[in-house]
């Protein structure tokens, strides 16, 4: 019984301090073609999307914006969406 309570406490602590992950893809608004190697800024860190425009960001603070940038497109700002499994960012 003692091992059960120890396991339960460790499991609850793991969920309490876990990070949220936001996955998605950056695409062109008009042609829906993926934008490869777009810059994604979050919490003073820069992440680059892959050749298909896909990315994954670890969210620590829900209130900080995620900024998407690519040369020739307007910057796009987005905030963490609770419950969204996959995010599509359309850049103009």
PyMOL commands that set and color helices and strands:
alter all, ss='L'
color gray80, all
select helices_A, chain A and resi 2-16
alter helices_A, ss='H'
color red, helices_A
select strands_A, chain A and resi 20-28+39-42+45-48+54-59+66-69+76-78+87-91
alter strands_A, ss='S'
color yellow, strands_A
deselect
rebuild
show_as cartoon
